[in-house]
């Protein structure tokens, strides 16, 4: 985090023991809501974050607030395709991170303050091959969550899914 007026670094979140493995953060942009920074993360034993999934940090200090596993143990999804609004984090993820097995693509809602799952909805049936979300979820004015899913076989014609505000 940097001071917007001066550009001076306020804090940095990074866990690395120096060799050979550092904590991994997803390549997507973090989301900020109600003084909390949310992002996809993964860390091993001895790091400040030990589960693959989502992380929440205090935006003022950079201190870890919570870390929530996303996906199936051993195949955790830390792609960080998430948004945050009004105290809720919405994320799209694959239940298993592979292309040669059966999986679903889900949207979930987490309590932004605690990381507790509010709801988790599979938006696809069982898939195989290379289906994937085309970006972060979009939240409509009535709380409906929208998500596009694409496949490498036809990336220009995504399927659009909508999940009611209550999941």
mmCIF file of the C-alpha atoms, coordinates in Angstrom:
data_MODEL
# 
_entry.id   MODEL 
# 
loop_
_atom_site.group_PDB 
_atom_site.id 
_atom_site.type_symbol 
_atom_site.label_atom_id 
_atom_site.label_alt_id 
_atom_site.label_comp_id 
_atom_site.label_asym_id 
_atom_site.label_entity_id 
_atom_site.label_seq_id 
_atom_site.pdbx_PDB_ins_code 
_atom_site.Cartn_x 
_atom_site.Cartn_y 
_atom_site.Cartn_z 
_atom_site.occupancy 
_atom_site.B_iso_or_equiv 
_atom_site.pdbx_formal_charge 
_atom_site.auth_seq_id 
_atom_site.auth_comp_id 
_atom_site.auth_asym_id 
_atom_site.auth_atom_id 
_atom_site.pdbx_PDB_model_num 
ATOM 1   C CA . UNK A 1 1   ? 0.000   0.000   0.000   1.00 0.00 ? 1   UNK A CA 1 
ATOM 2   C CA . UNK A 1 2   ? 1.227   3.488   -0.762  1.00 0.00 ? 2   UNK A CA 1 
ATOM 3   C CA . UNK A 1 3   ? 0.266   6.940   0.465   1.00 0.00 ? 3   UNK A CA 1 
ATOM 4   C CA . UNK A 1 4   ? -1.720  8.491   -2.392  1.00 0.00 ? 4   UNK A CA 1 
ATOM 5   C CA . UNK A 1 5   ? -0.389  11.990  -1.728  1.00 0.00 ? 5   UNK A CA 1 
ATOM 6   C CA . UNK A 1 6   ? 3.312   11.199  -1.313  1.00 0.00 ? 6   UNK A CA 1 
ATOM 7   C CA . UNK A 1 7   ? 3.702   7.865   -3.102  1.00 0.00 ? 7   UNK A CA 1 
ATOM 8   C CA . UNK A 1 8   ? 5.596   6.552   -0.065  1.00 0.00 ? 8   UNK A CA 1 
ATOM 9   C CA . UNK A 1 9   ? 5.129   2.884   0.794   1.00 0.00 ? 9   UNK A CA 1 
ATOM 10  C CA . UNK A 1 10  ? 2.922   2.356   3.867   1.00 0.00 ? 10  UNK A CA 1 
ATOM 11  C CA . UNK A 1 11  ? 3.183   -1.434  4.078   1.00 0.00 ? 11  UNK A CA 1 
ATOM 12  C CA . UNK A 1 12  ? 4.023   -4.469  1.961   1.00 0.00 ? 12  UNK A CA 1 
ATOM 13  C CA . UNK A 1 13  ? 2.542   -7.954  2.245   1.00 0.00 ? 13  UNK A CA 1 
ATOM 14  C CA . UNK A 1 14  ? 4.922   -10.636 1.127   1.00 0.00 ? 14  UNK A CA 1 
ATOM 15  C CA . UNK A 1 15  ? 6.000   -13.907 2.699   1.00 0.00 ? 15  UNK A CA 1 
ATOM 16  C CA . UNK A 1 16  ? 9.267   -15.415 1.565   1.00 0.00 ? 16  UNK A CA 1 
ATOM 17  C CA . UNK A 1 17  ? 11.766  -17.429 3.543   1.00 0.00 ? 17  UNK A CA 1 
ATOM 18  C CA . UNK A 1 18  ? 14.461  -16.793 0.950   1.00 0.00 ? 18  UNK A CA 1 
ATOM 19  C CA . UNK A 1 19  ? 14.537  -20.289 -0.523  1.00 0.00 ? 19  UNK A CA 1 
ATOM 20  C CA . UNK A 1 20  ? 13.173  -21.984 -2.456  1.00 0.00 ? 20  UNK A CA 1 
ATOM 21  C CA . UNK A 1 21  ? 9.454   -21.191 -2.149  1.00 0.00 ? 21  UNK A CA 1 
ATOM 22  C CA . UNK A 1 22  ? 7.674   -17.895 -1.565  1.00 0.00 ? 22  UNK A CA 1 
ATOM 23  C CA . UNK A 1 23  ? 4.029   -17.239 -0.955  1.00 0.00 ? 23  UNK A CA 1 
ATOM 24  C CA . UNK A 1 24  ? 2.072   -17.008 -4.179  1.00 0.00 ? 24  UNK A CA 1 
ATOM 25  C CA . UNK A 1 25  ? -0.487  -14.298 -4.947  1.00 0.00 ? 25  UNK A CA 1 
ATOM 26  C CA . UNK A 1 26  ? -2.870  -14.513 -7.870  1.00 0.00 ? 26  UNK A CA 1 
ATOM 27  C CA . UNK A 1 27  ? -2.344  -12.477 -10.996 1.00 0.00 ? 27  UNK A CA 1 
ATOM 28  C CA . UNK A 1 28  ? -5.702  -10.710 -10.796 1.00 0.00 ? 28  UNK A CA 1 
ATOM 29  C CA . UNK A 1 29  ? -6.242  -7.326  -9.184  1.00 0.00 ? 29  UNK A CA 1 
ATOM 30  C CA . UNK A 1 30  ? -7.131  -7.123  -5.499  1.00 0.00 ? 30  UNK A CA 1 
ATOM 31  C CA . UNK A 1 31  ? -10.498 -5.788  -4.363  1.00 0.00 ? 31  UNK A CA 1 
ATOM 32  C CA . UNK A 1 32  ? -10.910 -3.212  -1.584  1.00 0.00 ? 32  UNK A CA 1 
ATOM 33  C CA . UNK A 1 33  ? -14.059 -2.721  0.488   1.00 0.00 ? 33  UNK A CA 1 
ATOM 34  C CA . UNK A 1 34  ? -14.741 -1.319  3.977   1.00 0.00 ? 34  UNK A CA 1 
ATOM 35  C CA . UNK A 1 35  ? -11.025 -0.936  4.785   1.00 0.00 ? 35  UNK A CA 1 
ATOM 36  C CA . UNK A 1 36  ? -10.117 -4.506  3.805   1.00 0.00 ? 36  UNK A CA 1 
ATOM 37  C CA . UNK A 1 37  ? -8.003  -5.683  0.849   1.00 0.00 ? 37  UNK A CA 1 
ATOM 38  C CA . UNK A 1 38  ? -9.028  -9.046  -0.684  1.00 0.00 ? 38  UNK A CA 1 
ATOM 39  C CA . UNK A 1 39  ? -6.994  -11.170 -3.112  1.00 0.00 ? 39  UNK A CA 1 
ATOM 40  C CA . UNK A 1 40  ? -6.261  -14.760 -4.140  1.00 0.00 ? 40  UNK A CA 1 
ATOM 41  C CA . UNK A 1 41  ? -3.283  -16.236 -2.276  1.00 0.00 ? 41  UNK A CA 1 
ATOM 42  C CA . UNK A 1 42  ? -1.411  -19.425 -1.457  1.00 0.00 ? 42  UNK A CA 1 
ATOM 43  C CA . UNK A 1 43  ? 1.250   -20.141 1.142   1.00 0.00 ? 43  UNK A CA 1 
ATOM 44  C CA . UNK A 1 44  ? 3.072   -23.098 2.622   1.00 0.00 ? 44  UNK A CA 1 
ATOM 45  C CA . UNK A 1 45  ? 3.984   -24.070 6.164   1.00 0.00 ? 45  UNK A CA 1 
ATOM 46  C CA . UNK A 1 46  ? 5.692   -21.246 8.023   1.00 0.00 ? 46  UNK A CA 1 
ATOM 47  C CA . UNK A 1 47  ? 4.113   -18.448 5.992   1.00 0.00 ? 47  UNK A CA 1 
ATOM 48  C CA . UNK A 1 48  ? 1.608   -15.957 7.358   1.00 0.00 ? 48  UNK A CA 1 
ATOM 49  C CA . UNK A 1 49  ? -0.957  -17.538 5.014   1.00 0.00 ? 49  UNK A CA 1 
ATOM 50  C CA . UNK A 1 50  ? -1.113  -21.329 4.823   1.00 0.00 ? 50  UNK A CA 1 
ATOM 51  C CA . UNK A 1 51  ? -4.229  -22.116 2.800   1.00 0.00 ? 51  UNK A CA 1 
ATOM 52  C CA . UNK A 1 52  ? -4.816  -21.649 -0.908  1.00 0.00 ? 52  UNK A CA 1 
ATOM 53  C CA . UNK A 1 53  ? -7.772  -19.432 -1.556  1.00 0.00 ? 53  UNK A CA 1 
ATOM 54  C CA . UNK A 1 54  ? -8.625  -15.884 -0.556  1.00 0.00 ? 54  UNK A CA 1 
ATOM 55  C CA . UNK A 1 55  ? -6.815  -13.556 1.826   1.00 0.00 ? 55  UNK A CA 1 
ATOM 56  C CA . UNK A 1 56  ? -8.075  -10.460 3.594   1.00 0.00 ? 56  UNK A CA 1 
ATOM 57  C CA . UNK A 1 57  ? -5.730  -7.774  4.919   1.00 0.00 ? 57  UNK A CA 1 
ATOM 58  C CA . UNK A 1 58  ? -6.319  -4.655  6.964   1.00 0.00 ? 58  UNK A CA 1 
ATOM 59  C CA . UNK A 1 59  ? -5.942  -1.866  4.370   1.00 0.00 ? 59  UNK A CA 1 
ATOM 60  C CA . UNK A 1 60  ? -4.302  0.474   6.912   1.00 0.00 ? 60  UNK A CA 1 
ATOM 61  C CA . UNK A 1 61  ? -1.724  -1.917  8.371   1.00 0.00 ? 61  UNK A CA 1 
ATOM 62  C CA . UNK A 1 62  ? -1.401  -4.886  5.980   1.00 0.00 ? 62  UNK A CA 1 
ATOM 63  C CA . UNK A 1 63  ? -2.130  -7.326  8.837   1.00 0.00 ? 63  UNK A CA 1 
ATOM 64  C CA . UNK A 1 64  ? -3.825  -10.615 7.884   1.00 0.00 ? 64  UNK A CA 1 
ATOM 65  C CA . UNK A 1 65  ? -7.496  -10.636 8.930   1.00 0.00 ? 65  UNK A CA 1 
ATOM 66  C CA . UNK A 1 66  ? -8.429  -14.036 7.507   1.00 0.00 ? 66  UNK A CA 1 
ATOM 67  C CA . UNK A 1 67  ? -7.473  -16.691 4.955   1.00 0.00 ? 67  UNK A CA 1 
ATOM 68  C CA . UNK A 1 68  ? -10.193 -18.923 3.475   1.00 0.00 ? 68  UNK A CA 1 
ATOM 69  C CA . UNK A 1 69  ? -9.596  -22.073 1.411   1.00 0.00 ? 69  UNK A CA 1 
ATOM 70  C CA . UNK A 1 70  ? -11.367 -22.019 -1.952  1.00 0.00 ? 70  UNK A CA 1 
ATOM 71  C CA . UNK A 1 71  ? -11.909 -25.274 -3.845  1.00 0.00 ? 71  UNK A CA 1 
ATOM 72  C CA . UNK A 1 72  ? -11.076 -28.890 -3.068  1.00 0.00 ? 72  UNK A CA 1 
ATOM 73  C CA . UNK A 1 73  ? -8.134  -29.741 -0.783  1.00 0.00 ? 73  UNK A CA 1 
ATOM 74  C CA . UNK A 1 74  ? -5.133  -30.557 -2.950  1.00 0.00 ? 74  UNK A CA 1 
ATOM 75  C CA . UNK A 1 75  ? -6.648  -28.719 -5.920  1.00 0.00 ? 75  UNK A CA 1 
ATOM 76  C CA . UNK A 1 76  ? -7.241  -25.329 -4.353  1.00 0.00 ? 76  UNK A CA 1 
ATOM 77  C CA . UNK A 1 77  ? -8.135  -22.446 -6.595  1.00 0.00 ? 77  UNK A CA 1 
ATOM 78  C CA . UNK A 1 78  ? -6.320  -19.213 -5.808  1.00 0.00 ? 78  UNK A CA 1 
ATOM 79  C CA . UNK A 1 79  ? -7.012  -17.452 -9.094  1.00 0.00 ? 79  UNK A CA 1 
ATOM 80  C CA . UNK A 1 80  ? -8.350  -14.446 -7.202  1.00 0.00 ? 80  UNK A CA 1 
ATOM 81  C CA . UNK A 1 81  ? -11.208 -13.752 -9.611  1.00 0.00 ? 81  UNK A CA 1 
ATOM 82  C CA . UNK A 1 82  ? -13.143 -11.799 -7.014  1.00 0.00 ? 82  UNK A CA 1 
ATOM 83  C CA . UNK A 1 83  ? -14.952 -8.558  -6.293  1.00 0.00 ? 83  UNK A CA 1 
ATOM 84  C CA . UNK A 1 84  ? -16.041 -7.040  -2.980  1.00 0.00 ? 84  UNK A CA 1 
ATOM 85  C CA . UNK A 1 85  ? -19.005 -4.827  -2.254  1.00 0.00 ? 85  UNK A CA 1 
ATOM 86  C CA . UNK A 1 86  ? -20.926 -3.827  0.888   1.00 0.00 ? 86  UNK A CA 1 
ATOM 87  C CA . UNK A 1 87  ? -19.085 -6.283  3.136   1.00 0.00 ? 87  UNK A CA 1 
ATOM 88  C CA . UNK A 1 88  ? -19.405 -9.320  0.834   1.00 0.00 ? 88  UNK A CA 1 
ATOM 89  C CA . UNK A 1 89  ? -16.737 -10.929 -1.367  1.00 0.00 ? 89  UNK A CA 1 
ATOM 90  C CA . UNK A 1 90  ? -17.938 -12.669 -4.552  1.00 0.00 ? 90  UNK A CA 1 
ATOM 91  C CA . UNK A 1 91  ? -15.634 -15.124 -6.322  1.00 0.00 ? 91  UNK A CA 1 
ATOM 92  C CA . UNK A 1 92  ? -15.804 -17.456 -9.296  1.00 0.00 ? 92  UNK A CA 1 
ATOM 93  C CA . UNK A 1 93  ? -13.658 -20.612 -9.171  1.00 0.00 ? 93  UNK A CA 1 
ATOM 94  C CA . UNK A 1 94  ? -13.219 -24.130 -10.579 1.00 0.00 ? 94  UNK A CA 1 
ATOM 95  C CA . UNK A 1 95  ? -13.850 -26.922 -8.085  1.00 0.00 ? 95  UNK A CA 1 
ATOM 96  C CA . UNK A 1 96  ? -10.804 -28.808 -9.372  1.00 0.00 ? 96  UNK A CA 1 
ATOM 97  C CA . UNK A 1 97  ? -7.820  -27.248 -11.116 1.00 0.00 ? 97  UNK A CA 1 
ATOM 98  C CA . UNK A 1 98  ? -7.321  -29.616 -14.055 1.00 0.00 ? 98  UNK A CA 1 
ATOM 99  C CA . UNK A 1 99  ? -8.458  -30.064 -17.653 1.00 0.00 ? 99  UNK A CA 1 
ATOM 100 C CA . UNK A 1 100 ? -8.588  -33.870 -17.862 1.00 0.00 ? 100 UNK A CA 1 
ATOM 101 C CA . UNK A 1 101 ? -11.058 -34.428 -15.032 1.00 0.00 ? 101 UNK A CA 1 
ATOM 102 C CA . UNK A 1 102 ? -14.642 -33.572 -14.192 1.00 0.00 ? 102 UNK A CA 1 
ATOM 103 C CA . UNK A 1 103 ? -15.260 -30.285 -12.362 1.00 0.00 ? 103 UNK A CA 1 
ATOM 104 C CA . UNK A 1 104 ? -17.794 -27.506 -11.958 1.00 0.00 ? 104 UNK A CA 1 
ATOM 105 C CA . UNK A 1 105 ? -17.421 -23.745 -11.980 1.00 0.00 ? 105 UNK A CA 1 
ATOM 106 C CA . UNK A 1 106 ? -18.884 -22.121 -8.875  1.00 0.00 ? 106 UNK A CA 1 
ATOM 107 C CA . UNK A 1 107 ? -19.660 -18.649 -7.614  1.00 0.00 ? 107 UNK A CA 1 
ATOM 108 C CA . UNK A 1 108 ? -19.455 -18.096 -3.889  1.00 0.00 ? 108 UNK A CA 1 
ATOM 109 C CA . UNK A 1 109 ? -20.153 -15.277 -1.475  1.00 0.00 ? 109 UNK A CA 1 
ATOM 110 C CA . UNK A 1 110 ? -17.983 -14.776 1.609   1.00 0.00 ? 110 UNK A CA 1 
ATOM 111 C CA . UNK A 1 111 ? -18.579 -12.582 4.635   1.00 0.00 ? 111 UNK A CA 1 
ATOM 112 C CA . UNK A 1 112 ? -15.967 -9.871  4.087   1.00 0.00 ? 112 UNK A CA 1 
ATOM 113 C CA . UNK A 1 113 ? -15.257 -9.409  7.802   1.00 0.00 ? 113 UNK A CA 1 
ATOM 114 C CA . UNK A 1 114 ? -14.821 -13.093 8.738   1.00 0.00 ? 114 UNK A CA 1 
ATOM 115 C CA . UNK A 1 115 ? -14.255 -15.065 5.513   1.00 0.00 ? 115 UNK A CA 1 
ATOM 116 C CA . UNK A 1 116 ? -17.167 -17.373 6.348   1.00 0.00 ? 116 UNK A CA 1 
ATOM 117 C CA . UNK A 1 117 ? -18.987 -18.827 3.332   1.00 0.00 ? 117 UNK A CA 1 
ATOM 118 C CA . UNK A 1 118 ? -22.445 -17.287 2.941   1.00 0.00 ? 118 UNK A CA 1 
ATOM 119 C CA . UNK A 1 119 ? -23.349 -19.380 -0.114  1.00 0.00 ? 119 UNK A CA 1 
ATOM 120 C CA . UNK A 1 120 ? -21.595 -21.411 -2.828  1.00 0.00 ? 120 UNK A CA 1 
ATOM 121 C CA . UNK A 1 121 ? -23.421 -22.237 -6.076  1.00 0.00 ? 121 UNK A CA 1 
ATOM 122 C CA . UNK A 1 122 ? -22.258 -24.444 -8.956  1.00 0.00 ? 122 UNK A CA 1 
ATOM 123 C CA . UNK A 1 123 ? -23.238 -22.503 -12.081 1.00 0.00 ? 123 UNK A CA 1 
ATOM 124 C CA . UNK A 1 124 ? -22.265 -25.236 -14.525 1.00 0.00 ? 124 UNK A CA 1 
ATOM 125 C CA . UNK A 1 125 ? -22.919 -28.926 -14.680 1.00 0.00 ? 125 UNK A CA 1 
ATOM 126 C CA . UNK A 1 126 ? -19.967 -31.306 -14.716 1.00 0.00 ? 126 UNK A CA 1 
ATOM 127 C CA . UNK A 1 127 ? -17.346 -30.111 -17.194 1.00 0.00 ? 127 UNK A CA 1 
ATOM 128 C CA . UNK A 1 128 ? -14.127 -31.401 -18.646 1.00 0.00 ? 128 UNK A CA 1 
ATOM 129 C CA . UNK A 1 129 ? -11.592 -29.928 -21.063 1.00 0.00 ? 129 UNK A CA 1 
ATOM 130 C CA . UNK A 1 130 ? -10.862 -26.220 -20.973 1.00 0.00 ? 130 UNK A CA 1 
ATOM 131 C CA . UNK A 1 131 ? -13.843 -24.228 -19.730 1.00 0.00 ? 131 UNK A CA 1 
ATOM 132 C CA . UNK A 1 132 ? -12.954 -21.203 -17.625 1.00 0.00 ? 132 UNK A CA 1 
ATOM 133 C CA . UNK A 1 133 ? -14.361 -17.967 -16.241 1.00 0.00 ? 133 UNK A CA 1 
ATOM 134 C CA . UNK A 1 134 ? -13.696 -14.997 -18.507 1.00 0.00 ? 134 UNK A CA 1 
ATOM 135 C CA . UNK A 1 135 ? -13.069 -12.601 -15.616 1.00 0.00 ? 135 UNK A CA 1 
ATOM 136 C CA . UNK A 1 136 ? -14.393 -11.552 -12.244 1.00 0.00 ? 136 UNK A CA 1 
ATOM 137 C CA . UNK A 1 137 ? -18.080 -11.758 -11.354 1.00 0.00 ? 137 UNK A CA 1 
ATOM 138 C CA . UNK A 1 138 ? -20.256 -8.697  -11.944 1.00 0.00 ? 138 UNK A CA 1 
ATOM 139 C CA . UNK A 1 139 ? -22.778 -7.611  -9.348  1.00 0.00 ? 139 UNK A CA 1 
ATOM 140 C CA . UNK A 1 140 ? -26.071 -6.147  -10.565 1.00 0.00 ? 140 UNK A CA 1 
ATOM 141 C CA . UNK A 1 141 ? -27.986 -3.398  -8.738  1.00 0.00 ? 141 UNK A CA 1 
ATOM 142 C CA . UNK A 1 142 ? -30.438 -5.942  -7.277  1.00 0.00 ? 142 UNK A CA 1 
ATOM 143 C CA . UNK A 1 143 ? -27.622 -8.182  -5.930  1.00 0.00 ? 143 UNK A CA 1 
ATOM 144 C CA . UNK A 1 144 ? -27.693 -10.683 -8.808  1.00 0.00 ? 144 UNK A CA 1 
ATOM 145 C CA . UNK A 1 145 ? -24.194 -12.007 -9.580  1.00 0.00 ? 145 UNK A CA 1 
ATOM 146 C CA . UNK A 1 146 ? -23.347 -12.460 -13.281 1.00 0.00 ? 146 UNK A CA 1 
ATOM 147 C CA . UNK A 1 147 ? -20.515 -14.586 -14.682 1.00 0.00 ? 147 UNK A CA 1 
ATOM 148 C CA . UNK A 1 148 ? -19.371 -15.440 -18.202 1.00 0.00 ? 148 UNK A CA 1 
ATOM 149 C CA . UNK A 1 149 ? -17.764 -18.839 -18.899 1.00 0.00 ? 149 UNK A CA 1 
ATOM 150 C CA . UNK A 1 150 ? -15.768 -19.562 -22.048 1.00 0.00 ? 150 UNK A CA 1 
ATOM 151 C CA . UNK A 1 151 ? -13.939 -22.492 -23.601 1.00 0.00 ? 151 UNK A CA 1 
ATOM 152 C CA . UNK A 1 152 ? -10.751 -22.489 -25.635 1.00 0.00 ? 152 UNK A CA 1 
ATOM 153 C CA . UNK A 1 153 ? -12.736 -24.299 -28.365 1.00 0.00 ? 153 UNK A CA 1 
ATOM 154 C CA . UNK A 1 154 ? -14.943 -21.225 -28.810 1.00 0.00 ? 154 UNK A CA 1 
ATOM 155 C CA . UNK A 1 155 ? -13.587 -18.286 -26.750 1.00 0.00 ? 155 UNK A CA 1 
ATOM 156 C CA . UNK A 1 156 ? -15.645 -15.635 -28.578 1.00 0.00 ? 156 UNK A CA 1 
ATOM 157 C CA . UNK A 1 157 ? -19.029 -17.053 -27.545 1.00 0.00 ? 157 UNK A CA 1 
ATOM 158 C CA . UNK A 1 158 ? -19.138 -17.249 -23.753 1.00 0.00 ? 158 UNK A CA 1 
ATOM 159 C CA . UNK A 1 159 ? -22.089 -18.543 -21.761 1.00 0.00 ? 159 UNK A CA 1 
ATOM 160 C CA . UNK A 1 160 ? -23.574 -16.079 -19.283 1.00 0.00 ? 160 UNK A CA 1 
ATOM 161 C CA . UNK A 1 161 ? -24.861 -17.226 -15.889 1.00 0.00 ? 161 UNK A CA 1 
ATOM 162 C CA . UNK A 1 162 ? -26.846 -15.317 -13.262 1.00 0.00 ? 162 UNK A CA 1 
ATOM 163 C CA . UNK A 1 163 ? -27.144 -16.200 -9.558  1.00 0.00 ? 163 UNK A CA 1 
ATOM 164 C CA . UNK A 1 164 ? -29.770 -14.570 -7.316  1.00 0.00 ? 164 UNK A CA 1 
ATOM 165 C CA . UNK A 1 165 ? -28.584 -12.426 -4.405  1.00 0.00 ? 165 UNK A CA 1 
ATOM 166 C CA . UNK A 1 166 ? -29.217 -15.262 -1.933  1.00 0.00 ? 166 UNK A CA 1 
ATOM 167 C CA . UNK A 1 167 ? -27.241 -17.810 -3.978  1.00 0.00 ? 167 UNK A CA 1 
# 
